[in-house]
Structures are given as C-alpha cells and as structure tokens.
Amino acid sequence: MIVLPESQYYFVKISKKLDYAKFNIFWVYNYFLILSSFILIIKKEMDACSMSRIDFMFFLNIVGTVAFAISGSMKGIKYSLDILGIVVLGVITAIGGGIIRDILLNTVPEVLINEVNLIVAIIASIIPFVFAKKIYKISFLIQLFDALGLAVFTIIGARRGLSHNLGALGVIIMATSTGVAGGMIRDIMVGEIPFVLKEEIYASFCILGGLLFYLSIKYFHLPEIIVAYFLILLIFVGRILAIKFGLQLPKA
C-alpha cells in the first residue's frame, strides 16, 4: 500500500474537490443553455397559439406538468437510471395521463399540437438530475410532487370532460385517467405496483374531485376558477394527510 506524504495527500484531496466542482459547473452551465433555448421555443409556441395572456388553465397545466415531471425523474434517480431514463420517466409521467384522456375523447393529444407542455416536462425532468447529489428523502419528495400533480391534473381532466358535454361519470373518468395514468405508467416502467393500487387513498381523491367539479359547475354555477383552486387545494392536502397518517381503503 502506497502512503502519500501529508502535503501530497491534501493536494490530491483538493484536486478531487476542484474536479467535482468543475463537473457541477459544467452541468449547470449546459442546463442553463438548454433552458434558454427552450424558453425561446416556448415563447414562439405561445405566439403561434395567439396567446395574448396566460389564462389560469395554462398556468395549471404548467404547474401540473412540472410537478409530475419532477416526481417521475426522481423515481428514475431512486433506481439509478441514466439521464435518458430519468427524462423518459419524467416526461411520460407528466404527459401520459393527458394523452390517454384525449384518446378516450377521440381527439389528437393536445401535447402533440401545442408542444409547450412537452418542453416544460423535459426541462423539469432535467432539474432533479442536475441536483441529484443534493436530494434527500427521495421517496417523500416523489409522493409530495405526485400529490400536487394529481390534484392539478384531476381538475384539468374534469374540465376537459365537462367541455365535451360528458355526464357525471364521464367527467369522473376523465379526471381520474388524467390524474393517475401517467403515474401508473411510470411505476410499471420501473417494475413497481402503481401507487393507485397499493398506496394510501389515491384515486378516490380523483373521483371525489371530478364529481365535485361537475356538480359545482353544472348545477350550482359557481365561478370555475374558484372551484378549480379550491378542489386542487382539497385534493393536495387530503393526499398529504393520507400519506402522513397512512389512511387507506379496506384491503382483502
């Protein structure tokens, strides 16, 4: 065994730290280059869509996409996937539910027409990879971002179903498929039983959220924005409480 002199030992240690710092600076620099490029593309897409202002549904789409993309990419980090695998998991989690919903509605998936959500999903999927070494309690963070994505996409799905003049059950199905399908695909791809089949109360919040949204808009004629934000908060807080206290539906 070779024993280095103390001065040489500290020199090697400092060199390793500098190399690690250079590596992090390299990734952060490249990330911001990619981010800048994507921002320009997003601006172009928004102009093409003639969006004079960002309405609240566009905002909700972005929030839900970022939340689900981060939860998916962190699942990839948990299983030590490479950057491609991490981004694939993040993107499929973010857009999978919306694609399935639009197919059920017999329409071209919105993400293929307006690519803003897809671009945002890619960016959000890269963020956890860049800071992977700084992330702790991955399982809890996955559940946290998953809960936020679940709440937002449940309401987006319910609104889409209502805009297609579906009945109560149809709206609930759209809300549930939008909320849980992406996460199901994510879990299946890494060989896990999906959250919706085994975790604390999960899909029940989608069903409840979809039903309440339908009744509030269709029969009580309440302001859509207020209803949407209230139900998102209700679903998110309910899901977090279910995780904290281990609330579950009866099992066999």
C-alpha positions as CSV (number, residue, x, y, z in Angstrom):
1,M,0.0,0.0,0.0
2,I,1.4,3.4,-1.0
3,V,1.3,6.1,1.7
4,L,1.3,9.6,0.4
5,P,3.0,12.4,2.3
6,E,0.6,14.7,4.2
7,S,1.1,17.6,1.9
8,Q,0.6,15.5,-1.2
9,Y,-2.5,13.9,0.3
10,Y,-4.1,17.3,0.8
11,F,-3.2,18.3,-2.7
12,V,-4.9,15.2,-4.1
13,K,-8.0,15.8,-1.9
14,I,-8.2,19.5,-3.1
15,S,-7.8,18.4,-6.7
16,K,-10.7,15.9,-6.4
17,K,-12.9,18.7,-5.0
18,L,-12.0,21.0,-7.8
19,D,-12.7,18.3,-10.4
20,Y,-16.1,17.7,-8.7
21,A,-16.9,21.4,-8.7
22,K,-15.9,21.7,-12.4
23,F,-18.2,18.8,-13.2
24,N,-21.1,20.5,-11.4
25,I,-20.4,23.9,-13.1
26,F,-20.3,22.1,-16.4
27,W,-23.8,20.6,-15.9
28,V,-25.3,23.8,-14.5
29,Y,-23.9,25.8,-17.5
30,N,-25.3,23.3,-20.0
31,Y,-28.6,23.2,-18.2
32,F,-29.0,27.0,-18.5
33,L,-28.1,26.8,-22.1
34,I,-30.8,24.2,-22.7
35,L,-33.2,26.2,-20.5
36,S,-32.6,29.4,-22.6
37,S,-33.2,27.6,-25.8
38,F,-36.4,26.0,-24.6
39,I,-37.7,29.4,-23.3
40,L,-37.3,30.8,-26.8
41,I,-39.2,27.8,-28.2
42,I,-41.9,28.2,-25.6
43,K,-42.3,31.9,-26.5
44,K,-42.6,31.0,-30.2
45,E,-45.2,28.4,-29.5
46,M,-47.2,30.8,-27.3
47,D,-47.1,33.4,-30.1
48,A,-48.2,30.8,-32.6
49,C,-51.2,30.0,-30.4
50,S,-52.0,33.7,-30.3
51,M,-52.0,33.7,-26.5
52,S,-52.4,37.3,-25.5
53,R,-52.3,36.4,-21.8
54,I,-51.6,33.3,-19.7
55,D,-55.1,32.1,-18.5
56,F,-55.4,30.1,-15.4
57,M,-55.8,26.8,-17.1
58,F,-52.5,27.3,-18.9
59,F,-50.9,28.1,-15.5
60,L,-52.4,24.9,-14.0
61,N,-51.1,22.9,-16.9
62,I,-47.6,24.2,-16.3
63,V,-47.8,23.5,-12.6
64,G,-49.1,20.0,-13.0
65,T,-46.6,19.2,-15.7
66,V,-43.6,20.4,-13.6
67,A,-44.9,18.5,-10.5
68,F,-45.4,15.2,-12.3
69,A,-42.2,15.5,-14.3
70,I,-40.2,16.0,-11.2
71,S,-41.9,13.1,-9.4
72,G,-41.1,10.9,-12.4
73,S,-37.5,11.9,-12.8
74,M,-36.9,11.4,-9.1
75,K,-38.3,7.9,-9.4
76,G,-35.6,7.4,-12.1
77,I,-32.9,8.8,-9.7
78,K,-34.2,6.4,-7.0
79,Y,-33.4,3.5,-9.3
80,S,-30.1,5.0,-10.5
81,L,-31.1,5.4,-14.2
82,D,-29.1,7.4,-16.6
83,I,-30.2,10.8,-17.8
84,L,-32.2,9.5,-20.7
85,G,-34.1,7.1,-18.5
86,I,-34.7,9.8,-15.9
87,V,-36.1,12.2,-18.6
88,V,-38.2,9.5,-20.2
89,L,-39.8,8.7,-16.8
90,G,-40.3,12.4,-16.1
91,V,-41.9,13.1,-19.4
92,I,-44.2,10.0,-19.5
93,T,-45.4,10.8,-16.0
94,A,-46.2,14.4,-17.0
95,I,-48.0,13.8,-20.3
96,G,-49.1,10.2,-20.1
97,G,-52.5,10.9,-18.4
98,G,-53.3,13.7,-20.8
99,I,-52.6,11.6,-23.9
100,I,-54.8,8.7,-22.6
101,R,-57.6,11.2,-21.8
102,D,-57.5,12.8,-25.2
103,I,-57.5,9.4,-26.9
104,L,-60.6,8.5,-24.9
105,L,-62.2,11.7,-26.1
106,N,-61.3,10.8,-29.7
107,T,-59.1,13.9,-30.2
108,V,-55.5,14.4,-31.1
109,P,-53.5,14.7,-27.8
110,E,-53.1,18.3,-27.0
111,V,-49.4,17.9,-26.2
112,L,-48.7,16.9,-29.8
113,I,-50.4,20.1,-31.1
114,N,-49.1,22.6,-28.6
115,E,-45.6,21.4,-27.5
116,V,-45.2,23.8,-24.6
117,N,-46.1,21.2,-22.0
118,L,-43.7,18.7,-23.6
119,I,-40.8,21.2,-23.5
120,V,-41.6,22.1,-19.9
121,A,-41.7,18.4,-19.0
122,I,-38.3,17.9,-20.4
123,I,-36.8,20.9,-18.6
124,A,-38.4,19.9,-15.3
125,S,-37.1,16.3,-15.7
126,I,-33.6,17.5,-16.0
127,I,-33.6,19.6,-12.8
128,P,-33.5,16.7,-10.3
129,F,-30.7,15.1,-12.3
130,V,-28.6,18.2,-12.1
131,F,-29.1,18.4,-8.3
132,A,-29.3,14.6,-7.7
133,K,-26.5,14.6,-5.2
134,K,-28.2,17.3,-3.1
135,I,-31.6,15.5,-2.9
136,Y,-32.5,13.6,0.2
137,K,-35.7,11.8,1.3
138,I,-36.4,10.9,-2.4
139,S,-39.4,8.7,-1.6
140,F,-41.2,11.5,0.3
141,L,-40.4,14.1,-2.4
142,I,-41.8,11.7,-5.0
143,Q,-45.0,11.5,-3.0
144,L,-45.1,15.3,-2.5
145,F,-44.8,16.3,-6.1
146,D,-47.0,13.4,-7.2
147,A,-49.7,14.7,-4.8
148,L,-49.5,18.2,-6.4
149,G,-49.6,16.7,-10.0
150,L,-52.5,14.5,-9.0
151,A,-54.5,17.5,-7.7
152,V,-53.9,19.7,-10.7
153,F,-54.4,17.1,-13.4
154,T,-57.6,15.8,-11.8
155,I,-59.2,19.2,-12.2
156,I,-57.8,19.7,-15.7
157,G,-59.2,16.3,-16.7
158,A,-62.6,17.1,-15.2
159,R,-62.7,20.4,-17.0
160,R,-61.9,18.8,-20.3
161,G,-64.6,16.2,-19.8
162,L,-67.2,18.9,-19.0
163,S,-66.2,20.9,-22.1
164,H,-67.1,17.8,-24.1
165,N,-70.5,17.7,-22.5
166,L,-69.9,14.5,-20.7
167,G,-72.1,13.3,-17.9
168,A,-71.0,13.0,-14.2
169,L,-69.4,9.5,-14.8
170,G,-67.7,10.7,-17.9
171,V,-66.2,13.7,-16.1
172,I,-65.0,11.4,-13.3
173,I,-63.4,9.0,-15.7
174,M,-61.6,11.9,-17.5
175,A,-60.5,13.4,-14.1
176,T,-59.2,10.0,-12.9
177,S,-57.4,9.0,-16.1
178,T,-55.7,12.4,-16.3
179,G,-54.7,12.3,-12.7
180,V,-53.4,8.7,-12.3
181,A,-52.5,7.3,-15.7
182,G,-49.1,9.0,-16.0
183,G,-48.0,7.8,-12.6
184,M,-49.2,4.3,-13.3
185,I,-47.1,4.1,-16.5
186,R,-44.1,5.5,-14.5
187,D,-44.4,2.8,-11.8
188,I,-44.9,0.0,-14.2
189,M,-41.8,1.0,-16.2
190,V,-39.6,0.7,-13.1
191,G,-41.3,-2.6,-12.0
192,E,-43.4,-1.3,-9.1
193,I,-47.0,-1.8,-8.3
194,P,-48.6,1.6,-9.2
195,F,-49.5,4.0,-6.3
196,V,-53.1,3.9,-7.2
197,L,-53.3,0.1,-6.4
198,K,-51.5,-0.1,-3.1
199,E,-50.8,3.3,-1.6
200,E,-52.8,5.5,0.8
201,I,-56.1,6.9,-0.5
202,Y,-55.2,8.0,-4.1
203,A,-57.7,7.6,-6.9
204,S,-60.5,8.2,-4.5
205,F,-59.5,11.9,-4.5
206,C,-59.7,12.0,-8.3
207,I,-63.2,10.5,-8.2
208,L,-64.3,13.0,-5.5
209,G,-62.6,16.0,-7.2
210,G,-64.2,15.1,-10.6
211,L,-67.7,14.7,-9.0
212,L,-67.5,18.0,-7.0
213,F,-66.2,19.9,-10.1
214,Y,-69.1,18.6,-12.2
215,L,-71.7,19.4,-9.6
216,S,-70.3,22.9,-8.8
217,I,-70.2,24.0,-12.4
218,K,-73.1,22.2,-13.9
219,Y,-75.7,22.6,-11.1
220,F,-74.5,25.3,-8.7
221,H,-73.0,27.5,-11.4
222,L,-70.1,28.5,-9.2
223,P,-67.1,30.5,-10.6
224,E,-64.8,28.0,-12.4
225,I,-61.5,29.5,-11.2
226,I,-62.6,29.5,-7.5
227,V,-63.9,25.9,-7.8
228,A,-60.7,24.7,-9.5
229,Y,-58.3,26.2,-7.0
230,F,-60.4,25.1,-4.0
231,L,-60.6,21.5,-5.3
232,I,-56.9,21.4,-6.1
233,L,-56.1,22.5,-2.5
234,L,-58.6,20.0,-1.2
235,I,-57.1,17.1,-3.1
236,F,-53.5,18.1,-2.4
237,V,-54.0,18.5,1.3
238,G,-56.1,15.4,1.5
239,R,-53.5,13.3,-0.3
240,I,-50.7,14.7,2.0
241,L,-52.8,13.9,5.1
242,A,-53.4,10.4,3.8
243,I,-49.7,9.8,3.4
244,K,-48.9,11.3,6.8
245,F,-51.4,9.2,8.7
246,G,-51.4,6.1,6.5
247,L,-55.1,6.4,5.6
248,Q,-56.1,3.5,3.3
249,L,-59.2,1.9,1.8
250,P,-60.1,-1.5,3.2
251,K,-57.9,-4.3,1.9
252,A,-58.6,-8.0,1.3
